[in-house]
Amino acid sequence: MFIYDRKLQYPVKIKNPNPALAKIIISQVGGPDGELAASTRYLSQRFSMPNRNIAGMLTDIGVEELAHVEMISAILYQLTRNLSPEEIKKAGFDTYFVDHTVGIYPQAASGTPFTTAYIGVKGDVLADLHEDLAADATMVNAQPLIENKVKTTRTSCFLFCVFPISTLFCQRSLRRM
Amino acid sequence: MTDQQMALRKVQQADFAMLEAGMYLNGYPSCMEALAYFEKIKGEAKAARRAYEEKFGPLTLSAAGGETCFDWNKSPLPWEWEAN
């Protein structure tokens, strides 16, 4: 059972739309190391956990990851507000727009649709926890990469976007160490 | 920052602290310091939520209602610019 809390976990208020940035940020929703993969992973693995503490922990984390999906999606939604056809073309957002307009489609930045091939669920406590560690380590390694990519776009959205994402990465990684 | 934004920030801050303390307690359920912190922040989260909902409308379905019109979907949705 899930109950909706009608608020974001962390506020998202983006002044200037930036579709070029949205093209990159979308990987954090539906990419191989995105929030949707994280949430699906934990919420699927938890059932076969032999230890109630671990199963409960995976439930709590999986639910929080859903809140992250919502926040990143809110970032994308606000980055793509009020666009003119010229802005869409100039930003290279046209290749996404042709299929999804400004809908939030869970996909990687490369255009690959979200797939559960990104995650593993083996019903084995060691295999699954090992997979969780590997996934989280990937996110820690990806963090500087993402920041660099975003920095190159030289945008005022930088603080709005990257700060909440990177703090979430950090707190999540620290918590799980 | 408007009164509504400030009230919402308080809910977000307290809820986040409570969530993280809860995660920690999953791993260390007998940590007295963490248990005391959890009790404290739980109270703050409840109070912040009640204060927000009284003035600005429901955050969960259990706080929704209305005498002539249902108020659950009256305010902007959380991802809207106006809601933050």
Contacts between the chains, C-beta under 8 A, distances in Angstrom:
chain1	res1	chain2	res2	distance
A	3	B	60	6.0
A	3	B	61	7.1
A	4	B	60	7.1
A	4	B	61	7.2
A	5	B	15	7.7
A	5	B	59	5.8
A	5	B	60	5.9
A	6	B	58	6.8
A	6	B	59	4.8
A	6	B	60	6.9
A	6	B	75	7.6
A	6	B	77	7.7
A	6	B	78	6.0
A	7	B	8	6.3
A	7	B	11	6.5
A	7	B	12	6.4
A	7	B	59	5.9
A	7	B	78	5.3
A	7	B	83	7.9
A	8	B	12	7.5
A	8	B	78	4.8
A	8	B	79	7.0
A	8	B	83	7.9
A	8	B	84	6.8
A	9	B	12	6.8
A	9	B	15	7.7
A	9	B	16	6.5
A	10	B	12	6.6
A	10	B	16	7.4
A	11	B	5	7.9
A	11	B	8	7.5
A	11	B	9	7.1
A	11	B	12	6.8
A	11	B	84	4.3
A	12	B	79	7.0
A	12	B	84	5.6
A	13	B	81	6.2
A	13	B	84	4.2
A	14	B	81	7.4
A	53	B	26	6.3
A	53	B	27	7.9
A	53	B	29	7.7
A	56	B	26	6.1
A	57	B	23	7.3
A	57	B	26	4.5
A	57	B	27	7.3
A	60	B	19	7.7
A	60	B	22	6.6
A	60	B	23	6.0
A	60	B	26	6.5
A	61	B	23	7.2
A	64	B	19	6.5
A	70	B	78	7.1
A	70	B	79	6.9
A	73	B	79	6.5
A	74	B	78	7.0
A	74	B	79	3.6
A	77	B	79	5.2
A	78	B	79	7.4
A	78	B	81	5.8
A	81	B	81	7.2
A	171	B	20	7.1
A	175	B	20	7.3
A	175	B	23	6.0
A	175	B	24	7.5
